[in-house]
Each structure stands twice: as structure tokens, then as C-alpha cells.
Amino acid sequence: MPLPAIFLWPDSPLLGYRIAMAFELDESRLIEAPIDLVWSVITDLPAYPEWNPFVVAARSTLIVGDPIQMRVRLVPPLVQPQREIIFECVPEQRLVYGLDGAAIRSRRAHELASAGETATRYRSHFRLDGRLEPPTRWLLGRRLTIGFQSMTRALALRAEELHRAASAPPASLT
């Protein structure tokens, strides 16, 4: 008697088809800063330690096909290295990076759209799938959710703070 599908790996040949399983996080936010400024915060990787509570360091050329090397605070206070590949980089629109492994695949996207001269619609999207998605979700799903949410909040705060500073009238020299 064959095992029920629930006990088989998602891409088991015994099933005859692939069960689509994915862990996805999606968050949108209006940032009160112009799109070029928000893009510069996302792509200023050396400044990540100053504002980013989740990806505390990052290094990359941001050229498609090149690596992005990060230090991620997934299980505080520990910081772990993470090496992914740049899949797409369209200035002031989209930055996508992730993994393309046999057992696990991921995509992390920062997407921007203008919401006027001084505001930007930001979308953070993360997708994880593959054979190791179920145990990864079970072990790290909550921490990934907290990490990406904290990074989105911190990005908005950083861009809005920089925008306010750039828009403030110069101090009087009296």
C-alpha cells in the first residue's frame, strides 16, 4: 500500500506531480521620501550597520549574476553569514537577490514606485520554496517574518529621516 502523499517529499516521483509549497512574506509601505533617496538607502550597502537591524552588513557590486554577501541577525544576538546572487537590479525600481539551490530556492525583492515627488511606495517581498522549505519555515519562519518587518520599518525611518534633514531650512548663523 503506497504512503499517503503527506508523508512524501513535495517533489516525490511517487506522487506523479509536484506539490507547490512556498513560504512568502509580502509587505507594502508608503515612505515619505522621494524614490531616488529610498533607492540610495537600499543600495548603500556599507551604511547598513547604521540603520538595518536584520541585515547588519552587506557587500556587493549589485551587478546581475554577482554575489551579495550579507551578515544577517536571524537569531539574535547571533549574526550569520549569508551569500546570495543578484538576479535583477533596475535602478529606482527593483532589486532582487536570492538562492537557486536544488533543495531550496529564495527570492528577496525590494520594489519601488513613485507616489509623487516626495513619497515612494515600497514593497518588500520574500519567497522561499523547494524541498527544504517546510523544515526551514518551521525552524525560522517566525524569525524571518520579524527580520523582514523590522528591516522594512527601519528602511522607512532611515529614508524619512534623511529626507527631513535634506529638506530642513539651513540653521541661522546669528
DOVEX-289430 format. One record per residue (C-alpha): residue number from 0; x, y, z. Coordinates in nm, 2 decimals, m for minus. Layout:
REM DOVEX-289430
+-----+--------+--------+--------+
:  nr :      u :      v :      w :
+-----+--------+--------+--------+
: NUM :      X :      Y :      Z :
...
+-----+--------+--------+--------+
END
This chain:
REM DOVEX-289430
+-----+--------+--------+--------+
:  nr :      u :      v :      w :
+-----+--------+--------+--------+
:   0 :   0.00 :   0.00 :   0.00 :
:   1 :   0.15 :   0.34 :  m0.10 :
:   2 :   0.22 :   0.60 :   0.16 :
:   3 :  m0.03 :   0.90 :   0.18 :
:   4 :   0.10 :   1.20 :  m0.01 :
:   5 :   0.15 :   1.39 :   0.32 :
:   6 :   0.44 :   1.16 :   0.41 :
:   7 :   0.63 :   1.20 :   0.08 :
:   8 :   0.87 :   1.47 :  m0.02 :
:   9 :   0.70 :   1.75 :  m0.22 :
:  10 :   0.87 :   1.65 :  m0.55 :
:  11 :   0.85 :   1.28 :  m0.49 :
:  12 :   0.82 :   1.07 :  m0.81 :
:  13 :   0.57 :   0.85 :  m0.64 :
:  14 :   0.32 :   1.14 :  m0.64 :
:  15 :   0.34 :   1.19 :  m1.01 :
:  16 :   0.32 :   1.57 :  m0.97 :
:  17 :   0.49 :   1.84 :  m0.77 :
:  18 :   0.31 :   1.99 :  m0.47 :
:  19 :   0.36 :   2.37 :  m0.47 :
:  20 :   0.48 :   2.47 :  m0.13 :
:  21 :   0.62 :   2.81 :  m0.05 :
:  22 :   0.67 :   3.05 :   0.24 :
:  23 :   0.60 :   3.40 :   0.13 :
:  24 :   0.62 :   3.74 :   0.31 :
:  25 :   0.48 :   4.05 :   0.15 :
:  26 :   0.46 :   4.40 :   0.30 :
:  27 :   0.40 :   4.74 :   0.14 :
:  28 :   0.45 :   5.07 :   0.29 :
:  29 :   0.43 :   5.44 :   0.19 :
:  30 :   0.76 :   5.61 :   0.26 :
:  31 :   0.76 :   5.99 :   0.29 :
:  32 :   1.07 :   6.04 :   0.08 :
:  33 :   1.15 :   6.06 :  m0.29 :
:  34 :   1.22 :   5.74 :  m0.48 :
:  35 :   1.58 :   5.83 :  m0.56 :
:  36 :   1.65 :   5.87 :  m0.18 :
:  37 :   1.48 :   5.54 :  m0.09 :
:  38 :   1.68 :   5.37 :  m0.36 :
:  39 :   2.00 :   5.51 :  m0.23 :
:  40 :   1.93 :   5.38 :   0.12 :
:  41 :   1.86 :   5.03 :  m0.02 :
:  42 :   2.17 :   5.03 :  m0.23 :
:  43 :   2.41 :   5.20 :   0.01 :
:  44 :   2.52 :   4.86 :   0.15 :
:  45 :   2.82 :   4.99 :   0.36 :
:  46 :   2.57 :   5.20 :   0.56 :
:  47 :   2.35 :   4.90 :   0.66 :
:  48 :   2.51 :   4.87 :   1.01 :
:  49 :   2.39 :   5.23 :   1.08 :
:  50 :   2.02 :   5.15 :   1.04 :
:  51 :   1.94 :   4.79 :   0.95 :
:  52 :   1.85 :   4.56 :   1.24 :
:  53 :   1.83 :   4.25 :   1.03 :
:  54 :   2.10 :   4.26 :   0.76 :
:  55 :   2.37 :   4.42 :   0.97 :
:  56 :   2.63 :   4.42 :   0.69 :
:  57 :   2.62 :   4.37 :   0.31 :
:  58 :   2.87 :   4.38 :   0.03 :
:  59 :   2.80 :   4.35 :  m0.35 :
:  60 :   2.86 :   4.51 :  m0.69 :
:  61 :   2.48 :   4.48 :  m0.74 :
:  62 :   2.55 :   4.35 :  m1.09 :
:  63 :   2.32 :   4.07 :  m1.21 :
:  64 :   2.50 :   3.74 :  m1.16 :
:  65 :   2.74 :   3.87 :  m0.89 :
:  66 :   2.71 :   3.77 :  m0.52 :
:  67 :   2.57 :   3.97 :  m0.24 :
:  68 :   2.74 :   3.88 :   0.09 :
:  69 :   2.55 :   3.96 :   0.40 :
:  70 :   2.56 :   3.92 :   0.77 :
:  71 :   2.21 :   3.85 :   0.90 :
:  72 :   2.08 :   3.87 :   1.25 :
:  73 :   1.84 :   3.59 :   1.23 :
:  74 :   1.86 :   3.45 :   1.58 :
:  75 :   1.97 :   3.75 :   1.80 :
:  76 :   2.23 :   3.81 :   1.93 :
:  77 :   2.40 :   3.58 :   1.68 :
:  78 :   2.49 :   3.71 :   1.33 :
:  79 :   2.54 :   3.46 :   1.05 :
:  80 :   2.69 :   3.50 :   0.70 :
:  81 :   2.46 :   3.47 :   0.40 :
:  82 :   2.57 :   3.46 :   0.04 :
:  83 :   2.32 :   3.50 :  m0.24 :
:  84 :   2.31 :   3.61 :  m0.60 :
:  85 :   2.18 :   3.93 :  m0.76 :
:  86 :   1.90 :   3.83 :  m1.01 :
:  87 :   1.78 :   4.18 :  m1.10 :
:  88 :   1.88 :   4.54 :  m1.04 :
:  89 :   1.68 :   4.81 :  m1.21 :
:  90 :   1.77 :   5.15 :  m1.05 :
:  91 :   1.49 :   5.31 :  m0.86 :
:  92 :   1.25 :   5.02 :  m0.94 :
:  93 :   1.36 :   4.68 :  m0.82 :
:  94 :   1.65 :   4.49 :  m0.66 :
:  95 :   1.61 :   4.11 :  m0.64 :
:  96 :   1.85 :   3.86 :  m0.49 :
:  97 :   1.83 :   3.50 :  m0.36 :
:  98 :   1.94 :   3.14 :  m0.38 :
:  99 :   1.89 :   2.89 :  m0.66 :
: 100 :   1.97 :   2.56 :  m0.49 :
: 101 :   1.84 :   2.22 :  m0.57 :
: 102 :   1.68 :   2.18 :  m0.23 :
: 103 :   1.59 :   2.54 :  m0.15 :
: 104 :   1.53 :   2.85 :  m0.36 :
: 105 :   1.46 :   3.20 :  m0.24 :
: 106 :   1.39 :   3.54 :  m0.38 :
: 107 :   1.41 :   3.87 :  m0.19 :
: 108 :   1.27 :   4.17 :  m0.37 :
: 109 :   1.28 :   4.54 :  m0.29 :
: 110 :   1.03 :   4.71 :  m0.53 :
: 111 :   0.98 :   5.09 :  m0.56 :
: 112 :   0.71 :   5.30 :  m0.72 :
: 113 :   0.68 :   5.68 :  m0.72 :
: 114 :   0.39 :   5.81 :  m0.51 :
: 115 :   0.45 :   6.18 :  m0.60 :
: 116 :   0.76 :   6.40 :  m0.58 :
: 117 :   0.83 :   6.33 :  m0.21 :
: 118 :   0.68 :   5.99 :  m0.15 :
: 119 :   0.76 :   5.63 :  m0.25 :
: 120 :   0.55 :   5.31 :  m0.24 :
: 121 :   0.78 :   5.04 :  m0.11 :
: 122 :   0.71 :   4.67 :  m0.14 :
: 123 :   0.92 :   4.40 :   0.04 :
: 124 :   0.87 :   4.05 :  m0.09 :
: 125 :   1.03 :   3.73 :   0.02 :
: 126 :   0.96 :   3.38 :  m0.12 :
: 127 :   1.12 :   3.05 :  m0.01 :
: 128 :   1.04 :   2.72 :  m0.18 :
: 129 :   1.19 :   2.38 :  m0.25 :
: 130 :   1.23 :   2.05 :  m0.07 :
: 131 :   1.37 :   2.22 :   0.24 :
: 132 :   1.10 :   2.48 :   0.27 :
: 133 :   0.88 :   2.30 :   0.52 :
: 134 :   1.16 :   2.25 :   0.79 :
: 135 :   1.30 :   2.59 :   0.72 :
: 136 :   0.96 :   2.75 :   0.77 :
: 137 :   0.91 :   2.56 :   1.09 :
: 138 :   1.25 :   2.65 :   1.23 :
: 139 :   1.30 :   3.00 :   1.10 :
: 140 :   0.96 :   3.13 :   0.97 :
: 141 :   0.88 :   3.35 :   1.27 :
: 142 :   1.23 :   3.49 :   1.28 :
: 143 :   1.23 :   3.57 :   0.91 :
: 144 :   0.90 :   3.74 :   0.94 :
: 145 :   1.02 :   3.96 :   1.23 :
: 146 :   1.35 :   4.03 :   1.05 :
: 147 :   1.19 :   4.14 :   0.72 :
: 148 :   0.93 :   4.35 :   0.91 :
: 149 :   1.20 :   4.52 :   1.12 :
: 150 :   1.41 :   4.59 :   0.81 :
: 151 :   1.11 :   4.75 :   0.63 :
: 152 :   1.03 :   4.97 :   0.93 :
: 153 :   1.40 :   5.07 :   0.96 :
: 154 :   1.43 :   5.15 :   0.59 :
: 155 :   1.13 :   5.38 :   0.61 :
: 156 :   1.26 :   5.56 :   0.92 :
: 157 :   1.61 :   5.60 :   0.76 :
: 158 :   1.48 :   5.74 :   0.43 :
: 159 :   1.23 :   5.97 :   0.60 :
: 160 :   1.50 :   6.10 :   0.84 :
: 161 :   1.74 :   6.17 :   0.56 :
: 162 :   1.46 :   6.34 :   0.36 :
: 163 :   1.37 :   6.56 :   0.66 :
: 164 :   1.73 :   6.66 :   0.71 :
: 165 :   1.78 :   6.74 :   0.34 :
: 166 :   1.45 :   6.95 :   0.34 :
: 167 :   1.51 :   7.14 :   0.66 :
: 168 :   1.60 :   7.51 :   0.62 :
: 169 :   1.96 :   7.59 :   0.70 :
: 170 :   2.03 :   7.69 :   1.05 :
: 171 :   2.06 :   8.06 :   1.11 :
: 172 :   2.41 :   8.20 :   1.16 :
: 173 :   2.32 :   8.46 :   1.42 :
+-----+--------+--------+--------+
END
